[in-house]
Amino acid sequence: MSEVAGAVRAEEWLRLQASALESAANGIIITDTAGTIVWVNPSFTRMTGYQAEKAVGRNPRLLKSGRQDPAFYRGLWETITAGRVWHGELINRRKDGSEYVEEQTITPVGDTGGPITHFVAIKQDVTEARRLQRELHERRHAETVGRVAAGVAHNFNNLLTGILGSASLALSRLDPAHPVRPSLDRIVATSERAARIARRLLAYAGKAILDLREVSLAGLVRGEAEAVAPGLPSGMELSLDLPAGLPPVLADGLQVREAMASVLANAVEAVQEALSRVPGGTHRIMVSAALERVDPHREADGYVPQAVPAAGEYVAVSVADTGPGMDAETLACIFDPFFTTKFLGRGLGLAAVMGTVLAHRGGLRVASVPGGGSTMTLLFPVRRWC
């Protein structure tokens, strides 16, 4: 009788274990020692898109994305075949072709004291968690750099005030023909250029003093674009789609013009790079504006993490180019002060653009694909009268 009871308990225990594996939130696969899949749970199917009957009998390499090199997999295989647990992260590919970040633990199992008979892999999709961690890091980085920039600009301005004041006072007391006047004029001009840099630092830090007025964003952008057009080289075309009926925004016209000048300069440099790679072709810069409603439940994809707009109505200004585009690594750095590549960014240009957008409580998004050009969109909240 005791043997029967023991067998019943063992069977119940096996059923409990099987139920736990089936209902686990994490994906689980079991392979033999050759790496052939012998079992997967429903969470594996939900994570990867592969039904059990399509996965069993195949190798886990069906999820391979190509993002890890052969040495990565050799190290993994050497670890588990030596009887040790492997834990790490890798980028895998679902059945539909989309990629995801997976945290995985692989444990060798076998009879007590005997050889390894199977490998059990527990998988967790951590794509969203890693995205949130990256955004948090970027926000903290931007806040830190912004505080430093604001402090530098404040001290810089104090020094420049003294220099400009002294030089201007000296000029006012000198005869127009005095030989020192040209030197003092150069001091004043250089100090004023330095003051503009300080203002851009403050703009990047979101600490600029704004002179807010009701403005037509389309008209303002048109003026900046038309100022750029005469200097475009051969093979570069500029097109404008700026409707006149868009609602006004409350903005500092000077700050917005400087921001648009930086975005346009960035697009021109990108197209120049493309023309240098393929001489004789034609490339375009497209400037457009439209009324855009930001939904409170929308995805934040495409927005710069520090510049995701609140729900509401915005006038969105986009500058698109057919330049060489940017990879993800470059895209993550273009708003850092003084970041540059051969064709992207001059000094504080794009960093100050983000500061201007933030100061206006707007939004900023960027889309770019290597070889497919780039589009930068600045959103400014609509001025509504109650």
Short mmCIF file of the C-alpha atoms (twelve columns), coordinates in Angstrom:
data_MODEL
# 
_entry.id   MODEL 
# 
loop_
_atom_site.group_PDB 
_atom_site.id 
_atom_site.type_symbol 
_atom_site.label_atom_id 
_atom_site.label_alt_id 
_atom_site.label_comp_id 
_atom_site.label_asym_id 
_atom_site.label_seq_id 
_atom_site.Cartn_x 
_atom_site.Cartn_y 
_atom_site.Cartn_z 
_atom_site.pdbx_PDB_model_num 
ATOM 1   C CA . MET A 1   0.000   0.000   0.000   1 
ATOM 2   C CA . SER A 2   2.810   2.429   0.877   1 
ATOM 3   C CA . GLU A 3   4.402   1.788   -2.512  1 
ATOM 4   C CA . VAL A 4   1.130   2.672   -4.256  1 
ATOM 5   C CA . ALA A 5   0.759   5.847   -2.181  1 
ATOM 6   C CA . GLY A 6   4.324   6.807   -2.998  1 
ATOM 7   C CA . ALA A 7   3.706   6.285   -6.697  1 
ATOM 8   C CA . VAL A 8   0.557   8.425   -6.516  1 
ATOM 9   C CA . ARG A 9   2.429   11.207  -4.753  1 
ATOM 10  C CA . ALA A 10  5.224   11.010  -7.313  1 
ATOM 11  C CA . GLU A 11  2.690   11.220  -10.145 1 
ATOM 12  C CA . GLU A 12  0.993   14.212  -8.508  1 
ATOM 13  C CA . TRP A 13  4.374   15.887  -8.084  1 
ATOM 14  C CA . LEU A 14  5.209   15.333  -11.752 1 
ATOM 15  C CA . ARG A 15  1.821   16.784  -12.764 1 
ATOM 16  C CA . LEU A 16  2.491   19.824  -10.555 1 
ATOM 17  C CA . GLN A 17  5.907   20.336  -12.110 1 
ATOM 18  C CA . ALA A 18  4.492   20.001  -15.615 1 
ATOM 19  C CA . SER A 19  1.724   22.482  -14.797 1 
ATOM 20  C CA . ALA A 20  4.260   24.955  -13.387 1 
ATOM 21  C CA . LEU A 21  6.379   24.741  -16.543 1 
ATOM 22  C CA . GLU A 22  3.328   25.134  -18.790 1 
ATOM 23  C CA . SER A 23  1.996   28.176  -16.930 1 
ATOM 24  C CA . ALA A 24  5.324   29.942  -16.289 1 
ATOM 25  C CA . ALA A 25  5.400   33.580  -17.387 1 
ATOM 26  C CA . ASN A 26  8.884   33.155  -18.852 1 
ATOM 27  C CA . GLY A 27  9.559   31.230  -22.018 1 
ATOM 28  C CA . ILE A 28  11.077  27.794  -21.395 1 
ATOM 29  C CA . ILE A 29  12.636  25.375  -23.854 1 
ATOM 30  C CA . ILE A 30  14.247  22.002  -23.240 1 
ATOM 31  C CA . THR A 31  16.802  20.581  -25.660 1 
ATOM 32  C CA . ASP A 32  18.786  17.378  -25.812 1 
ATOM 33  C CA . THR A 33  22.574  17.433  -25.628 1 
ATOM 34  C CA . ALA A 34  22.814  17.973  -29.393 1 
ATOM 35  C CA . GLY A 35  20.775  21.168  -29.057 1 
ATOM 36  C CA . THR A 36  17.580  19.801  -30.608 1 
ATOM 37  C CA . ILE A 37  14.420  21.244  -29.051 1 
ATOM 38  C CA . VAL A 38  12.265  18.570  -27.391 1 
ATOM 39  C CA . TRP A 39  9.735   20.796  -25.565 1 
ATOM 40  C CA . VAL A 40  8.614   24.427  -25.311 1 
ATOM 41  C CA . ASN A 41  6.001   26.083  -23.105 1 
ATOM 42  C CA . PRO A 42  3.196   28.459  -24.227 1 
ATOM 43  C CA . SER A 43  5.143   31.531  -23.075 1 
ATOM 44  C CA . PHE A 44  7.875   30.632  -25.554 1 
ATOM 45  C CA . THR A 45  5.246   30.693  -28.302 1 
ATOM 46  C CA . ARG A 46  3.904   34.072  -27.160 1 
ATOM 47  C CA . MET A 47  7.430   35.493  -27.034 1 
ATOM 48  C CA . THR A 48  8.720   34.171  -30.356 1 
ATOM 49  C CA . GLY A 49  5.659   33.416  -32.483 1 
ATOM 50  C CA . TYR A 50  6.735   29.785  -33.004 1 
ATOM 51  C CA . GLN A 51  4.108   27.171  -32.139 1 
ATOM 52  C CA . ALA A 52  5.376   24.107  -30.272 1 
ATOM 53  C CA . GLU A 53  4.967   21.837  -33.311 1 
ATOM 54  C CA . LYS A 54  7.080   24.247  -35.394 1 
ATOM 55  C CA . ALA A 55  9.844   24.474  -32.782 1 
ATOM 56  C CA . VAL A 56  10.203  20.892  -31.554 1 
ATOM 57  C CA . GLY A 57  12.797  19.021  -33.556 1 
ATOM 58  C CA . ARG A 58  14.636  22.193  -34.541 1 
ATOM 59  C CA . ASN A 59  17.649  23.967  -33.051 1 
ATOM 60  C CA . PRO A 60  17.313  27.195  -30.986 1 
ATOM 61  C CA . ARG A 61  19.320  28.874  -33.737 1 
ATOM 62  C CA . LEU A 62  15.957  29.399  -35.480 1 
ATOM 63  C CA . LEU A 63  15.822  32.532  -33.272 1 
ATOM 64  C CA . LYS A 64  19.284  33.710  -34.310 1 
ATOM 65  C CA . SER A 65  19.379  37.384  -35.334 1 
ATOM 66  C CA . GLY A 66  22.976  37.609  -36.499 1 
ATOM 67  C CA . ARG A 67  23.691  40.322  -33.935 1 
ATOM 68  C CA . GLN A 68  26.026  38.054  -31.933 1 
ATOM 69  C CA . ASP A 69  29.227  36.752  -33.487 1 
ATOM 70  C CA . PRO A 70  30.206  33.039  -33.598 1 
ATOM 71  C CA . ALA A 71  32.562  33.506  -30.629 1 
ATOM 72  C CA . PHE A 72  29.561  34.451  -28.468 1 
ATOM 73  C CA . TYR A 73  27.800  31.153  -29.223 1 
ATOM 74  C CA . ARG A 74  31.017  29.140  -28.846 1 
ATOM 75  C CA . GLY A 75  31.457  30.552  -25.344 1 
ATOM 76  C CA . LEU A 76  27.837  29.755  -24.473 1 
ATOM 77  C CA . TRP A 77  28.107  26.176  -25.750 1 
ATOM 78  C CA . GLU A 78  31.442  25.545  -24.015 1 
ATOM 79  C CA . THR A 79  29.944  26.746  -20.722 1 
ATOM 80  C CA . ILE A 80  26.853  24.525  -20.716 1 
ATOM 81  C CA . THR A 81  28.567  21.405  -22.108 1 
ATOM 82  C CA . ALA A 82  31.063  21.727  -19.245 1 
ATOM 83  C CA . GLY A 83  28.128  21.420  -16.839 1 
ATOM 84  C CA . ARG A 84  27.993  25.094  -15.848 1 
ATOM 85  C CA . VAL A 85  25.025  27.464  -15.897 1 
ATOM 86  C CA . TRP A 86  25.117  30.198  -18.562 1 
ATOM 87  C CA . HIS A 87  23.360  33.525  -18.012 1 
ATOM 88  C CA . GLY A 88  23.358  36.490  -20.336 1 
ATOM 89  C CA . GLU A 89  21.550  38.751  -22.787 1 
ATOM 90  C CA . LEU A 90  21.267  38.436  -26.520 1 
ATOM 91  C CA . ILE A 91  19.253  39.867  -29.371 1 
ATOM 92  C CA . ASN A 92  16.995  37.271  -30.997 1 
ATOM 93  C CA . ARG A 93  14.547  37.359  -33.899 1 
ATOM 94  C CA . ARG A 94  10.872  36.383  -33.725 1 
ATOM 95  C CA . LYS A 95  9.050   34.412  -36.397 1 
ATOM 96  C CA . ASP A 96  7.695   37.678  -37.863 1 
ATOM 97  C CA . GLY A 97  11.238  39.020  -38.292 1 
ATOM 98  C CA . SER A 98  11.156  41.550  -35.451 1 
ATOM 99  C CA . GLU A 99  14.058  41.598  -33.017 1 
ATOM 100 C CA . TYR A 100 13.893  41.598  -29.240 1 
ATOM 101 C CA . VAL A 101 16.314  41.635  -26.320 1 
ATOM 102 C CA . GLU A 102 16.249  38.403  -24.370 1 
ATOM 103 C CA . GLU A 103 17.650  37.614  -20.942 1 
ATOM 104 C CA . GLN A 104 18.363  33.900  -20.796 1 
ATOM 105 C CA . THR A 105 19.566  31.310  -18.303 1 
ATOM 106 C CA . ILE A 106 20.582  27.859  -19.570 1 
ATOM 107 C CA . THR A 107 21.002  25.056  -17.036 1 
ATOM 108 C CA . PRO A 108 22.463  21.615  -17.823 1 
ATOM 109 C CA . VAL A 109 20.413  18.779  -16.233 1 
ATOM 110 C CA . GLY A 110 20.846  15.032  -15.895 1 
ATOM 111 C CA . ASP A 111 20.548  12.117  -13.526 1 
ATOM 112 C CA . THR A 112 22.235  12.642  -10.171 1 
ATOM 113 C CA . GLY A 113 25.915  11.969  -10.608 1 
ATOM 114 C CA . GLY A 114 25.364  10.998  -14.231 1 
ATOM 115 C CA . PRO A 115 26.060  12.675  -17.541 1 
ATOM 116 C CA . ILE A 116 24.156  15.690  -18.874 1 
ATOM 117 C CA . THR A 117 20.986  14.611  -20.679 1 
ATOM 118 C CA . HIS A 118 19.243  17.915  -21.420 1 
ATOM 119 C CA . PHE A 119 19.567  21.691  -21.322 1 
ATOM 120 C CA . VAL A 120 16.783  23.854  -19.884 1 
ATOM 121 C CA . ALA A 121 16.662  27.474  -21.077 1 
ATOM 122 C CA . ILE A 122 14.531  30.085  -19.300 1 
ATOM 123 C CA . LYS A 123 13.907  33.163  -21.439 1 
ATOM 124 C CA . GLN A 124 12.589  36.628  -20.600 1 
ATOM 125 C CA . ASP A 125 11.824  39.409  -23.085 1 
ATOM 126 C CA . VAL A 126 13.511  42.509  -21.596 1 
ATOM 127 C CA . THR A 127 13.237  44.764  -24.660 1 
ATOM 128 C CA . GLU A 128 10.940  47.294  -23.007 1 
ATOM 129 C CA . ALA A 129 12.914  47.281  -19.747 1 
ATOM 130 C CA . ARG A 130 16.152  48.008  -21.601 1 
ATOM 131 C CA . ARG A 131 14.472  50.790  -23.604 1 
ATOM 132 C CA . LEU A 132 13.236  52.447  -20.412 1 
ATOM 133 C CA . GLN A 133 16.688  52.113  -18.818 1 
ATOM 134 C CA . ARG A 134 18.282  53.715  -21.875 1 
ATOM 135 C CA . GLU A 135 15.796  56.599  -21.853 1 
ATOM 136 C CA . LEU A 136 16.351  57.177  -18.131 1 
ATOM 137 C CA . HIS A 137 20.114  57.245  -18.674 1 
ATOM 138 C CA . GLU A 138 19.732  59.711  -21.557 1 
ATOM 139 C CA . ARG A 139 17.490  61.988  -19.500 1 
ATOM 140 C CA . ARG A 140 19.911  62.008  -16.569 1 
ATOM 141 C CA . HIS A 141 22.830  62.638  -18.909 1 
ATOM 142 C CA . ALA A 142 21.007  65.555  -20.535 1 
ATOM 143 C CA . GLU A 143 20.065  67.019  -17.143 1 
ATOM 144 C CA . THR A 144 23.669  66.812  -15.932 1 
ATOM 145 C CA . VAL A 145 25.109  68.373  -19.083 1 
ATOM 146 C CA . GLY A 146 22.377  71.016  -18.987 1 
ATOM 147 C CA . ARG A 147 23.271  72.042  -15.444 1 
ATOM 148 C CA . VAL A 148 26.954  72.294  -16.388 1 
ATOM 149 C CA . ALA A 149 26.110  74.295  -19.520 1 
ATOM 150 C CA . ALA A 150 23.922  76.721  -17.569 1 
ATOM 151 C CA . GLY A 151 26.656  77.269  -14.986 1 
ATOM 152 C CA . VAL A 152 29.314  77.853  -17.631 1 
ATOM 153 C CA . ALA A 153 27.060  80.257  -19.536 1 
ATOM 154 C CA . HIS A 154 26.256  82.233  -16.383 1 
ATOM 155 C CA . ASN A 155 29.931  82.699  -15.482 1 
ATOM 156 C CA . PHE A 156 30.814  83.358  -19.108 1 
ATOM 157 C CA . ASN A 157 28.195  86.105  -19.303 1 
ATOM 158 C CA . ASN A 158 29.520  87.752  -16.141 1 
ATOM 159 C CA . LEU A 159 33.025  87.890  -17.627 1 
ATOM 160 C CA . LEU A 160 31.778  89.152  -20.984 1 
ATOM 161 C CA . THR A 161 29.728  91.885  -19.357 1 
ATOM 162 C CA . GLY A 162 32.902  93.281  -17.806 1 
ATOM 163 C CA . ILE A 163 34.898  92.990  -21.033 1 
ATOM 164 C CA . LEU A 164 32.207  94.558  -23.211 1 
ATOM 165 C CA . GLY A 165 31.548  97.313  -20.698 1 
ATOM 166 C CA . SER A 166 35.210  98.261  -20.412 1 
ATOM 167 C CA . ALA A 167 35.813  98.117  -24.172 1 
ATOM 168 C CA . SER A 168 32.696  100.176 -24.919 1 
ATOM 169 C CA . LEU A 169 33.660  102.768 -22.306 1 
ATOM 170 C CA . ALA A 170 37.160  103.038 -23.771 1 
ATOM 171 C CA . LEU A 171 35.743  103.463 -27.273 1 
ATOM 172 C CA . SER A 172 33.440  106.245 -26.123 1 
ATOM 173 C CA . ARG A 173 36.420  108.206 -24.777 1 
ATOM 174 C CA . LEU A 174 38.745  107.769 -27.748 1 
ATOM 175 C CA . ASP A 175 39.050  110.042 -30.728 1 
ATOM 176 C CA . PRO A 176 37.624  108.384 -33.891 1 
ATOM 177 C CA . ALA A 177 41.091  108.398 -35.455 1 
ATOM 178 C CA . HIS A 178 42.881  106.903 -32.450 1 
ATOM 179 C CA . PRO A 179 45.098  103.942 -33.502 1 
ATOM 180 C CA . VAL A 180 43.780  101.757 -30.639 1 
ATOM 181 C CA . ARG A 181 40.164  101.894 -31.865 1 
ATOM 182 C CA . PRO A 182 40.464  98.984  -34.370 1 
ATOM 183 C CA . SER A 183 41.779  96.714  -31.602 1 
ATOM 184 C CA . LEU A 184 38.927  97.704  -29.292 1 
ATOM 185 C CA . ASP A 185 36.427  97.135  -32.116 1 
ATOM 186 C CA . ARG A 186 37.795  93.608  -32.534 1 
ATOM 187 C CA . ILE A 187 37.472  93.020  -28.767 1 
ATOM 188 C CA . VAL A 188 33.827  94.121  -28.877 1 
ATOM 189 C CA . ALA A 189 33.046  91.993  -31.955 1 
ATOM 190 C CA . THR A 190 34.727  88.908  -30.502 1 
ATOM 191 C CA . SER A 191 32.989  89.395  -27.157 1 
ATOM 192 C CA . GLU A 192 29.619  89.660  -28.892 1 
ATOM 193 C CA . ARG A 193 30.286  86.383  -30.711 1 
ATOM 194 C CA . ALA A 194 31.187  84.809  -27.375 1 
ATOM 195 C CA . ALA A 195 27.960  86.206  -25.906 1 
ATOM 196 C CA . ARG A 196 26.002  84.460  -28.668 1 
ATOM 197 C CA . ILE A 197 27.687  81.178  -27.727 1 
ATOM 198 C CA . ALA A 198 26.696  81.772  -24.101 1 
ATOM 199 C CA . ARG A 199 23.093  82.364  -25.190 1 
ATOM 200 C CA . ARG A 200 23.146  79.083  -27.077 1 
ATOM 201 C CA . LEU A 201 24.472  77.320  -23.990 1 
ATOM 202 C CA . LEU A 202 21.559  78.748  -22.039 1 
ATOM 203 C CA . ALA A 203 19.191  77.663  -24.791 1 
ATOM 204 C CA . TYR A 204 20.564  74.117  -24.613 1 
ATOM 205 C CA . ALA A 205 20.092  74.108  -20.840 1 
ATOM 206 C CA . GLY A 206 16.534  75.388  -21.257 1 
ATOM 207 C CA . LYS A 207 17.421  78.512  -19.256 1 
ATOM 208 C CA . ALA A 208 17.194  81.090  -22.014 1 
ATOM 209 C CA . ILE A 209 15.083  84.176  -21.327 1 
ATOM 210 C CA . LEU A 210 12.253  84.063  -23.859 1 
ATOM 211 C CA . ASP A 211 10.577  87.045  -25.471 1 
ATOM 212 C CA . LEU A 212 7.262   85.301  -26.134 1 
ATOM 213 C CA . ARG A 213 4.994   86.700  -28.805 1 
ATOM 214 C CA . GLU A 214 2.263   85.342  -31.027 1 
ATOM 215 C CA . VAL A 215 3.930   84.334  -34.287 1 
ATOM 216 C CA . SER A 216 3.120   82.532  -37.517 1 
ATOM 217 C CA . LEU A 217 5.509   79.607  -37.437 1 
ATOM 218 C CA . ALA A 218 5.038   78.841  -41.130 1 
ATOM 219 C CA . GLY A 219 5.938   82.421  -42.083 1 
ATOM 220 C CA . LEU A 220 8.962   82.446  -39.808 1 
ATOM 221 C CA . VAL A 221 10.226  79.125  -41.179 1 
ATOM 222 C CA . ARG A 222 9.632   80.272  -44.751 1 
ATOM 223 C CA . GLY A 223 11.878  83.276  -44.132 1 
ATOM 224 C CA . GLU A 224 14.715  81.080  -42.828 1 
ATOM 225 C CA . ALA A 225 14.373  78.589  -45.677 1 
ATOM 226 C CA . GLU A 226 14.332  81.301  -48.340 1 
ATOM 227 C CA . ALA A 227 17.462  82.820  -46.803 1 
ATOM 228 C CA . VAL A 228 19.236  79.475  -47.208 1 
ATOM 229 C CA . ALA A 229 18.051  78.782  -50.774 1 
ATOM 230 C CA . PRO A 230 20.389  81.153  -52.714 1 
ATOM 231 C CA . GLY A 231 23.494  79.544  -51.250 1 
ATOM 232 C CA . LEU A 232 22.601  75.945  -52.120 1 
ATOM 233 C CA . PRO A 233 25.119  74.244  -54.417 1 
ATOM 234 C CA . SER A 234 24.299  72.616  -57.735 1 
ATOM 235 C CA . GLY A 235 22.455  69.321  -57.347 1 
ATOM 236 C CA . MET A 236 20.588  70.396  -54.206 1 
ATOM 237 C CA . GLU A 237 16.901  71.312  -54.330 1 
ATOM 238 C CA . LEU A 238 14.768  72.943  -51.630 1 
ATOM 239 C CA . SER A 239 10.989  72.483  -51.537 1 
ATOM 240 C CA . LEU A 240 8.537   74.184  -49.165 1 
ATOM 241 C CA . ASP A 241 5.094   73.067  -48.014 1 
ATOM 242 C CA . LEU A 242 4.126   75.728  -45.477 1 
ATOM 243 C CA . PRO A 243 0.356   76.402  -45.369 1 
ATOM 244 C CA . ALA A 244 -0.638  79.955  -44.492 1 
ATOM 245 C CA . GLY A 245 -3.712  78.979  -42.458 1 
ATOM 246 C CA . LEU A 246 -1.982  77.291  -39.534 1 
ATOM 247 C CA . PRO A 247 -2.854  78.636  -36.065 1 
ATOM 248 C CA . PRO A 248 -0.310  80.899  -34.330 1 
ATOM 249 C CA . VAL A 249 2.118   79.777  -31.645 1 
ATOM 250 C CA . LEU A 250 3.459   81.700  -28.665 1 
ATOM 251 C CA . ALA A 251 7.204   81.743  -29.229 1 
ATOM 252 C CA . ASP A 252 10.426  83.705  -29.102 1 
ATOM 253 C CA . GLY A 253 10.904  84.450  -32.793 1 
ATOM 254 C CA . LEU A 254 14.674  84.914  -32.527 1 
ATOM 255 C CA . GLN A 255 15.165  81.614  -30.670 1 
ATOM 256 C CA . VAL A 256 12.979  79.718  -33.128 1 
ATOM 257 C CA . ARG A 257 14.744  81.255  -36.137 1 
ATOM 258 C CA . GLU A 258 18.127  80.238  -34.716 1 
ATOM 259 C CA . ALA A 259 16.826  76.716  -34.087 1 
ATOM 260 C CA . MET A 260 15.490  76.427  -37.640 1 
ATOM 261 C CA . ALA A 261 18.749  77.804  -39.041 1 
ATOM 262 C CA . SER A 262 20.639  75.031  -37.217 1 
ATOM 263 C CA . VAL A 263 18.265  72.313  -38.448 1 
ATOM 264 C CA . LEU A 264 18.487  73.592  -42.028 1 
ATOM 265 C CA . ALA A 265 22.289  73.838  -41.828 1 
ATOM 266 C CA . ASN A 266 22.356  70.251  -40.586 1 
ATOM 267 C CA . ALA A 267 20.243  69.118  -43.562 1 
ATOM 268 C CA . VAL A 268 22.423  71.037  -46.030 1 
ATOM 269 C CA . GLU A 269 25.570  69.410  -44.633 1 
ATOM 270 C CA . ALA A 270 23.960  65.968  -44.858 1 
ATOM 271 C CA . VAL A 271 23.021  66.488  -48.508 1 
ATOM 272 C CA . GLN A 272 26.484  67.868  -49.291 1 
ATOM 273 C CA . GLU A 273 27.927  64.648  -47.886 1 
ATOM 274 C CA . ALA A 274 25.619  62.609  -50.126 1 
ATOM 275 C CA . LEU A 275 26.609  64.683  -53.177 1 
ATOM 276 C CA . SER A 276 30.290  64.190  -52.405 1 
ATOM 277 C CA . ARG A 277 29.762  60.424  -52.387 1 
ATOM 278 C CA . VAL A 278 27.797  60.338  -55.647 1 
ATOM 279 C CA . PRO A 279 28.713  63.417  -57.739 1 
ATOM 280 C CA . GLY A 280 26.230  64.519  -60.359 1 
ATOM 281 C CA . GLY A 281 23.095  63.346  -58.593 1 
ATOM 282 C CA . THR A 282 20.204  65.441  -57.308 1 
ATOM 283 C CA . HIS A 283 19.251  65.573  -53.649 1 
ATOM 284 C CA . ARG A 284 16.447  67.373  -51.890 1 
ATOM 285 C CA . ILE A 285 15.632  69.160  -48.673 1 
ATOM 286 C CA . MET A 286 11.902  69.259  -47.933 1 
ATOM 287 C CA . VAL A 287 10.537  71.739  -45.377 1 
ATOM 288 C CA . SER A 288 6.921   71.348  -44.285 1 
ATOM 289 C CA . ALA A 289 4.558   72.437  -41.528 1 
ATOM 290 C CA . ALA A 290 1.254   70.971  -40.357 1 
ATOM 291 C CA . LEU A 291 -1.166  71.024  -37.461 1 
ATOM 292 C CA . GLU A 292 -0.643  67.923  -35.356 1 
ATOM 293 C CA . ARG A 293 -2.576  66.555  -32.401 1 
ATOM 294 C CA . VAL A 294 -0.557  64.591  -29.862 1 
ATOM 295 C CA . ASP A 295 -2.710  61.920  -28.254 1 
ATOM 296 C CA . PRO A 296 -2.143  61.256  -24.528 1 
ATOM 297 C CA . HIS A 297 -2.045  57.506  -25.205 1 
ATOM 298 C CA . ARG A 298 0.314   57.654  -28.178 1 
ATOM 299 C CA . GLU A 299 3.584   55.811  -28.324 1 
ATOM 300 C CA . ALA A 300 6.718   57.894  -27.682 1 
ATOM 301 C CA . ASP A 301 8.603   56.162  -30.510 1 
ATOM 302 C CA . GLY A 302 10.643  58.544  -32.605 1 
ATOM 303 C CA . TYR A 303 10.703  61.327  -30.027 1 
ATOM 304 C CA . VAL A 304 13.926  62.388  -28.369 1 
ATOM 305 C CA . PRO A 305 13.476  60.973  -24.828 1 
ATOM 306 C CA . GLN A 306 13.981  64.362  -23.171 1 
ATOM 307 C CA . ALA A 307 11.541  66.073  -25.556 1 
ATOM 308 C CA . VAL A 308 8.351   64.003  -25.632 1 
ATOM 309 C CA . PRO A 309 5.462   66.490  -25.904 1 
ATOM 310 C CA . ALA A 310 2.434   66.549  -23.639 1 
ATOM 311 C CA . ALA A 311 -0.993  65.846  -25.105 1 
ATOM 312 C CA . GLY A 312 -2.417  68.722  -27.128 1 
ATOM 313 C CA . GLU A 313 -2.274  70.580  -30.442 1 
ATOM 314 C CA . TYR A 314 1.017   71.588  -32.032 1 
ATOM 315 C CA . VAL A 315 2.334   73.174  -35.169 1 
ATOM 316 C CA . ALA A 316 4.896   70.641  -36.374 1 
ATOM 317 C CA . VAL A 317 7.735   71.802  -38.617 1 
ATOM 318 C CA . SER A 318 9.667   69.056  -40.411 1 
ATOM 319 C CA . VAL A 319 12.942  69.258  -42.304 1 
ATOM 320 C CA . ALA A 320 13.637  66.129  -44.350 1 
ATOM 321 C CA . ASP A 321 16.710  65.437  -46.459 1 
ATOM 322 C CA . THR A 322 17.895  62.737  -48.825 1 
ATOM 323 C CA . GLY A 323 21.347  62.610  -47.260 1 
ATOM 324 C CA . PRO A 324 23.188  59.491  -46.085 1 
ATOM 325 C CA . GLY A 325 21.135  59.120  -42.897 1 
ATOM 326 C CA . MET A 326 22.382  58.081  -39.475 1 
ATOM 327 C CA . ASP A 327 22.800  54.835  -37.592 1 
ATOM 328 C CA . ALA A 328 21.362  54.365  -34.099 1 
ATOM 329 C CA . GLU A 329 24.684  55.151  -32.401 1 
ATOM 330 C CA . THR A 330 25.033  58.507  -34.166 1 
ATOM 331 C CA . LEU A 331 21.355  59.318  -33.655 1 
ATOM 332 C CA . ALA A 332 21.754  58.902  -29.908 1 
ATOM 333 C CA . CYS A 333 24.511  61.561  -29.797 1 
ATOM 334 C CA . ILE A 334 23.457  64.336  -32.177 1 
ATOM 335 C CA . PHE A 335 21.948  66.508  -29.439 1 
ATOM 336 C CA . ASP A 336 25.047  66.363  -27.251 1 
ATOM 337 C CA . PRO A 337 26.918  69.708  -27.134 1 
ATOM 338 C CA . PHE A 338 29.836  69.850  -29.589 1 
ATOM 339 C CA . PHE A 339 29.096  66.400  -31.010 1 
ATOM 340 C CA . THR A 340 30.119  66.243  -34.659 1 
ATOM 341 C CA . THR A 341 30.675  63.885  -37.576 1 
ATOM 342 C CA . LYS A 342 31.894  64.826  -41.026 1 
ATOM 343 C CA . PHE A 343 28.526  66.342  -41.826 1 
ATOM 344 C CA . LEU A 344 26.530  66.576  -38.591 1 
ATOM 345 C CA . GLY A 345 26.430  69.286  -36.012 1 
ATOM 346 C CA . ARG A 346 28.459  72.393  -35.485 1 
ATOM 347 C CA . GLY A 347 29.211  73.221  -31.891 1 
ATOM 348 C CA . LEU A 348 26.007  73.797  -29.991 1 
ATOM 349 C CA . GLY A 349 23.729  73.782  -33.053 1 
ATOM 350 C CA . LEU A 350 21.460  70.797  -32.479 1 
ATOM 351 C CA . ALA A 351 21.981  70.819  -28.708 1 
ATOM 352 C CA . ALA A 352 20.609  74.365  -28.642 1 
ATOM 353 C CA . VAL A 353 17.718  73.278  -30.870 1 
ATOM 354 C CA . MET A 354 16.582  70.813  -28.233 1 
ATOM 355 C CA . GLY A 355 16.945  73.452  -25.517 1 
ATOM 356 C CA . THR A 356 14.802  75.875  -27.513 1 
ATOM 357 C CA . VAL A 357 12.100  73.248  -28.012 1 
ATOM 358 C CA . LEU A 358 12.095  72.382  -24.305 1 
ATOM 359 C CA . ALA A 359 11.921  76.051  -23.303 1 
ATOM 360 C CA . HIS A 360 8.771   76.372  -25.441 1 
ATOM 361 C CA . ARG A 361 7.262   73.189  -23.906 1 
ATOM 362 C CA . GLY A 362 7.323   71.566  -27.308 1 
ATOM 363 C CA . GLY A 363 8.459   68.248  -28.712 1 
ATOM 364 C CA . LEU A 364 11.226  66.916  -30.926 1 
ATOM 365 C CA . ARG A 365 11.450  63.749  -32.951 1 
ATOM 366 C CA . VAL A 366 13.984  62.380  -35.386 1 
ATOM 367 C CA . ALA A 367 13.715  59.611  -37.954 1 
ATOM 368 C CA . SER A 368 16.758  58.397  -39.848 1 
ATOM 369 C CA . VAL A 369 17.907  55.315  -41.698 1 
ATOM 370 C CA . PRO A 370 21.451  54.750  -42.983 1 
ATOM 371 C CA . GLY A 371 21.265  55.394  -46.709 1 
ATOM 372 C CA . GLY A 372 17.687  56.660  -46.439 1 
ATOM 373 C CA . GLY A 373 17.978  60.267  -45.294 1 
ATOM 374 C CA . SER A 374 16.758  61.959  -42.128 1 
ATOM 375 C CA . THR A 375 13.721  63.891  -40.930 1 
ATOM 376 C CA . MET A 376 13.744  66.198  -37.916 1 
ATOM 377 C CA . THR A 377 10.424  67.526  -36.600 1 
ATOM 378 C CA . LEU A 378 10.014  70.375  -34.108 1 
ATOM 379 C CA . LEU A 379 6.634   70.742  -32.388 1 
ATOM 380 C CA . PHE A 380 5.471   74.025  -30.846 1 
ATOM 381 C CA . PRO A 381 2.201   74.237  -28.871 1 
ATOM 382 C CA . VAL A 382 -0.666  76.071  -30.540 1 
ATOM 383 C CA . ARG A 383 -1.732  79.393  -29.061 1 
ATOM 384 C CA . ARG A 384 -5.438  79.067  -28.229 1 
ATOM 385 C CA . TRP A 385 -7.616  81.864  -26.877 1 
ATOM 386 C CA . CYS A 386 -10.215 80.804  -24.336 1 
# 
